[in-house]
Amino acid sequence: MATSTQPAKASGSYRIGGDLRVDRLGYGAMQLTGPGVWGDPKDPAEAIRVLRRAYELGVTFIDTADSYGPFVSELLIREALHPYADDLVIATKAGLTRSGPDDWRPVGRPEYLRQQCELSLRHLGLDCIPLYQLHRVDAKVPLADQLGELALLRQEGKIRHIGLSQVSVEQIEAAREIVPIVSVQNLYNLADRGAEDVLAHCERHDLAFIPWFPIATGNLARPGGPLDAISTGHGATPAQLALAWLLRRSPVMLPIPGTSSVAHLEENVAAAEVELTDDEFEALAKAT
């Protein structure tokens, strides 16, 4: 477990967009909702405790979305943490609609994105959203229309910075022709590194890379496997090693492991204090 009262601080810091300082190990708030990311959590009081405990542990970056619940996650964040501490950065997203549990449908019409931004401002209790992300690019709507609306919201002072989610290098380049982009949130973890080219692009341009589903370990955690062997030496869990590997992998990496349990949260955040040796890092990098 953690050796300090604020273990997240050991993950180091990064400035999103050059001016939003966050501690690199953040928290993803998707799992605070009901089954299928739909409806209220089974234990709302525990969800509030998780959010407050995250900040106590040094987490200063919380990522959510209007579609988590929908809006359940944002409302819980407001209940738990508003008025927000000066060093706490809340990021949210729009662009995926919900019609039931585990059902996600991209909608990027400008009027819809504007509506969702206004609702997120209200639900989170913010005058300006620090980082607002296009949750998915809608293939049915011109990218210039989708990001153009976010650019207008930024000009109006309702958004500070704009990010993208689940995009290719080509889409990032096209987006940056329309509006400044400061972050990319793609699927990436130790067992699934299909977004290596996107991570490399983010490093070249100093864009925050926010890996979702960050602690998937796959077969690497099997008995006798690479994670299992290294975890014994560190007294750490395979999930903690997977997070430690991500933090070492790139200085622009901002992992956001999520959970609905305080105990699991404390375990995840303690990963920031795990220091892999060069050989351990390379062994895990080559294992997939």
N, C-alpha and C positions, 0 to 999 in steps of 0.2 A: 504494500500500500504506500501512499504518499508519505514522504518524510518531512514535508513542509505544510503550512496551513493553506497556501495558495499554489499548489503544484502546477497549475496551468501556466504560471509565469515562467517555468523552466522551458517552455516550448519556444521562447523567443517572441519577438514582435515583428509586425509587418504593417506598413502604411498603405491601406487600400486607397487607390487614386492619389497617392502621395500625401494625403492629409488625414485619413481615418486610421488612427493607430489602434491595432487590436493585438491581443496575444494570440499566437498562431493556432493553438488548439482551442477550437470553439465548440459550440453545441448546436445540433440540428434538432428542431422542435417538431418534426413530423410525427414521431411516435407518441406524442402527448394526447392524441385523439383516440377514438374508438377503433374497433376492428375494421380493416380495410381503409384506414385513414378517413373514417367516416363517423361523424357524430361525436358525442362527448366521451371522455375517458371513463373507464370503470371506477377509477379512484381520483376524482378531481383534486382532493386535498394533497395527494401524493404528487400530482402534476405540479401544483404550486410549490411544494417543497423542493422538487427537482430543480425548477427554475431558480429559486432563491439560493439553493445550495450550489448551483453552477457558478453563480456570481461570487459566492463566498469562497469558492475554490480557485478564483482568479480568472474565470472565463469572462472575456469582454466582447465576444462576438457570438451572437445568437442568430441563427438562420431559420426562417419560417416561410410560409406562403399562404396566400388567401385561400388556396384549395385544400389546405389541411384542415379538414373538418366538415365542410368549408368554414373558415374563419374561427373555428374553435381554438386552434393554436394561438392565433393572434390575440384573441380575447383573454386567454390564460396568461400570456406574456404580460399583457397590460395589468391584469389583476395581481400578478405576482410581483412585478418589478416597477410599475409606474408610481411616482415619477422616477424616471430613469437616472441612474448615476451618470455623471459627465463622461466617464470613460467607457460606457456600455454602448456598443454599436448593434442596432437591430437591422437585419436585412430581411426583406420579404420579396415575393414574386407574384406575377400575374401572367395569365396566358394559357392556363389549363382549367377547363370547366369540369364540374362533377355532376353526375346524375345518379350516383350510388356508390357503394363500397367498391374499391379497387377499379373504378371506372374513371379514366382520364382522357379528356378530349381537347386538343389545342383549339383555341379561339384567339385570334390576334387582331380582330377588328378594332380600329382606333377608339371608337366610342365605348367598346367593352373594356379596353385597357384603362381608359380614363375613369370609367365608373369604378373599376376594381381598385385603382389607386386611391380614389376618394374614400372608398369604404375602408381600405387598409389604414389610411390616415386616421379615420374615426375610431376604428377598432383598436388600434395600437395606442391611440392617444398622442399622436405626433403631429407637429405642424409641417415637418419635412422628413421624408424617409431617407436615412443615410445611404442605403444601397438598395436599389429597386431593380429586380432582375426579370427579364423576359423568360418565363418558365419554359416555353417551347416556341420555336419559330413555327408559325402557322403557314403551311405551304399554300393555302388558299388566298392569302393576303400578301400583297407586295411587302417585302422587308422594309422598304422605305416608309410605308404607311405605318407599320407597327412601331418601328424605332422613331419615326418622325413624331408620333404622339408622345412617346416618352421624352423626346427632346423638348417638346412644348411644355410638358409637366416640369421638366428640369428648369426651363427658363422662368416658369411661374414660381419657382422656389419650393415646389412640392416634393421634388426628388433632388438629392445631392449628387449621387453617382448612379450610373447605369451598368448593369451586368447582363450576361447571357447564360443560358443553361442548355446543356446537351447539344452542342454545336460542333461543326467541323472548323478546321483552319480557314477554309474558304469562306464560310459564313462569318467568322470573326473579322476577316479582312473586309468583307462587304459591309458589315455593320460599322466598322470604324471609319468608313467613307461617309457615313450618315451622321454619326454622333460619337463622342468619346466613350469608349468602353473601358472599364477598370477591372472587371473580373469575369471569370468563366467557371461555371459549375457543371462538371461532367462526371459520369461514372468512372471511378478509378480506385483501385485498391491493390494490395499486394498480389492477389490472385488474378486480377483482371486489369491489364495495363493497355487496353486497346486505345486509350487516349494519349499515348506517349507523344504523338506529334503535336497535339493540342497543348500539352504541358510544356513541350519545348518552345512552342510559339509564345506561350505566356511568359516563360523565362526571358526570351529575347526582348519582349516588349514591356516587361515589368507589370504584367497583369496578375492579379491574384488568381490562383487556381484552387477551387473549392471542390474537393472530391466528395461526391455523395456515395453512400454505401461504403464507407472507408475501411471497415474492419472485417470485410469478407476475407476468409483465409483459405477456403476450399480444402483441398487435400493436403495443403502444407502443414495443417495442424494435426494430421493423423498420427497415431502413436509411432514414434521412431522417425517421424518426418522432420524437416528442417526447423519448423517453428517449435515443435515439441522438444527437440534437443536443446535449442538455444534457451527456451523458456525455463528449463530446469536450472541452467547456470545462473540466470538472472533472478530467479524467484518471481517471475512475471508470467502472466497468462499469454497464450498465443495472440489474443486480441490486443493486448497492450503492446506486444512486439510489433504487430502489424501497424499500429498507430505510430510507434516510435520510428519504424522504417519510413513511413510517409513523411514524418517531420524532418527526417534527415535527407530524404530524397531530393528536396528542393526548397530553397528559401522562400519561394512564392506559394508554397503549399499551405493551405488552411483547412485541415481536417475538421469535420463537424459531426462526430459520432453522436447518435441520438439514443435515448432510452426513456422509459417511463418510471424508472426505479432509482431512488437515491443511491442505493448500494452499488448498482451497476454504473451510475454516473461517477461515483468516487473512484471506482476501478478504472474506468476509461480515462479520467483526467490524470490519474497517477502515471499513465503512460508517458506523460511529458517529462518525467524524471528518469525514464529508462534510457541509458546511453549504450547504443550498440557499438561494438568495435568495428574497425574497417573490415575485418574478415567476416564478421557476422552480417554486416550490411551487404557485402558482396555475395555471400552465400545465399541470402534470401533473394537478392536481385536475380541471381542465376537459377533459382529453384523453379521458376515458372517459365 
